[in-house]
Amino acid sequence: MATEKKSSGTVTIASKLPHPLIMRVFEFVEVPEPVMGGGTRMQKQSRELPTRYLINGCAHPQNAGPKCEIVGGYALTPNIPKDFWDKWMEHYKDSMMVKNKIIFAQPTSDSLRSEATEHTAQKSGLERLVPSHLKKLGLEPDKDAMDSGVLKRAESASV
């Protein structure tokens, strides 16, 4: 019986996604599939492996502090097994969130902080709308829904 060689160690994952992300990995298994006219054929099907990890998102309620450490706008999630991260990267290496450095991992705190600081200006495209920028986008604020103080600040800032 062959055993899969596992690497030791952990990584810290940095994410600019505003929401948490459940990281999952899959494997392909051969399963019988019925065919018309009787009989079966073997077909590959993906099956989720049992281990999942919840990766922190960088957004937090206004006027409340974040629930995790944030560096350069990236939410940090420590102690993810390196072998799990490597397998996840095999599946998602072509994802735009990986290619655009919205999510990445480093084995040491210093290298992670350095890379996060280097990519501080990187935008995920999921940032909060700033009321004072709505006019620039050709949008109007919902005056009935907005707090009057916020609306006044937004209108004065856009002039």
C-alpha positions in Angstrom: 0.0 0.0 0.0 1.5 3.3 -1.1 1.3 6.2 1.3 1.2 9.8 0.1 4.3 11.8 1.2 3.1 14.8 3.1 5.1 18.0 3.6 5.4 19.3 7.1 4.9 22.9 8.2 2.2 25.5 7.9 1.6 28.7 5.9 -0.3 31.9 6.7 -2.8 32.8 4.0 -3.4 36.5 3.1 -6.7 37.4 1.5 -8.1 40.7 0.2 -11.5 39.1 -0.3 -14.0 41.0 1.9 -15.8 37.8 2.8 -14.5 34.6 4.4 -13.6 31.8 2.0 -14.1 28.1 2.6 -11.1 26.4 1.0 -11.8 22.9 -0.2 -9.9 20.4 -2.4 -11.2 17.5 -4.5 -9.9 14.3 -6.0 -11.1 12.4 -9.1 -12.4 8.9 -8.5 -13.7 6.3 -11.0 -17.4 5.5 -10.5 -19.7 3.3 -12.5 -22.2 5.2 -14.6 -25.3 3.4 -16.1 -25.5 3.6 -19.9 -28.6 3.5 -22.1 -29.3 -0.1 -23.2 -28.0 -1.6 -20.0 -24.6 -2.0 -18.4 -22.2 0.6 -17.0 -19.1 2.4 -17.9 -16.4 3.9 -15.6 -16.6 7.7 -15.4 -14.3 10.1 -13.5 -16.1 12.1 -10.9 -14.7 14.7 -8.4 -15.1 14.0 -4.8 -14.5 16.5 -2.0 -11.8 15.6 0.5 -12.9 15.9 4.1 -10.6 18.7 5.2 -11.8 22.3 4.8 -10.4 25.6 6.1 -12.1 28.9 6.7 -10.0 31.8 5.4 -10.6 35.2 7.0 -12.0 38.0 4.9 -10.8 41.6 5.3 -14.1 43.4 5.7 -15.6 44.2 9.1 -18.6 46.2 10.3 -18.1 50.0 10.1 -17.0 51.4 13.5 -15.9 47.9 14.7 -12.5 46.4 14.6 -11.4 43.4 12.5 -11.7 40.0 14.0 -8.3 38.9 12.6 -4.9 40.5 11.9 -4.8 42.7 8.8 -1.6 43.7 7.0 -1.7 45.9 3.9 -5.4 45.3 3.6 -5.0 41.5 3.6 -6.7 39.4 6.3 -4.4 36.8 7.7 -5.2 33.2 8.5 -2.3 31.4 10.2 -1.6 27.7 10.6 -2.9 26.2 7.4 -1.1 23.0 6.5 1.3 23.6 3.7 0.4 20.3 1.9 -3.3 21.4 1.9 -2.3 24.9 0.5 -0.2 23.2 -2.2 -3.1 20.9 -3.3 -5.5 23.9 -3.3 -3.0 25.8 -5.5 -2.9 22.9 -8.0 -6.6 23.3 -8.5 -6.9 27.1 -8.5 -3.5 28.3 -9.9 -5.3 29.8 -12.9 -7.9 31.6 -10.8 -8.0 35.4 -11.1 -7.8 35.7 -7.3 -4.5 33.9 -7.4 -3.1 35.5 -10.5 -4.0 39.0 -9.2 -2.6 38.4 -5.7 -6.0 38.7 -4.0 -5.0 35.6 -2.1 -1.5 34.2 -1.4 0.4 32.4 1.3 3.9 32.5 2.8 5.5 30.1 5.3 7.1 32.9 7.4 5.6 35.9 9.0 8.3 38.3 7.7 7.9 37.2 4.1 4.1 37.4 4.3 4.2 40.9 5.8 6.6 42.0 3.1 4.5 40.7 0.3 1.3 42.0 1.8 2.8 45.5 2.2 4.2 45.3 -1.4 0.6 44.7 -2.7 -1.2 47.2 -0.5 -2.6 49.1 -3.5 -4.0 45.9 -5.1 -7.8 46.0 -5.4 -10.1 43.0 -5.3 -13.0 44.8 -7.0 -15.3 44.0 -4.1 -14.4 47.1 -1.9 -17.1 49.2 -0.3 -18.7 52.0 -2.2 -17.7 55.4 -0.9 -20.8 57.7 -1.0 -18.7 60.7 -2.1 -17.6 58.8 -5.2 -21.1 57.9 -6.4 -21.4 60.9 -8.6 -18.1 60.1 -10.3 -19.6 56.7 -11.1 -22.8 58.2 -12.5 -24.9 57.0 -9.5 -27.2 58.8 -7.1 -27.4 58.0 -3.4 -30.7 56.8 -2.0 -31.6 59.9 0.0 -34.4 58.1 1.8 -32.2 55.3 3.0 -29.1 57.2 4.0 -28.5 58.8 7.3 -28.9 62.6 7.0 -25.4 63.3 8.4 -23.8 60.8 5.9 -25.8 62.3 3.0 -24.7 65.8 3.9 -21.0 64.7 4.0 -21.4 62.8 0.7 -23.0 65.8 -1.0 -20.4 68.3 0.3 -17.5 66.0 -0.7 -18.7 65.5 -4.2 -18.9 69.2 -5.0 
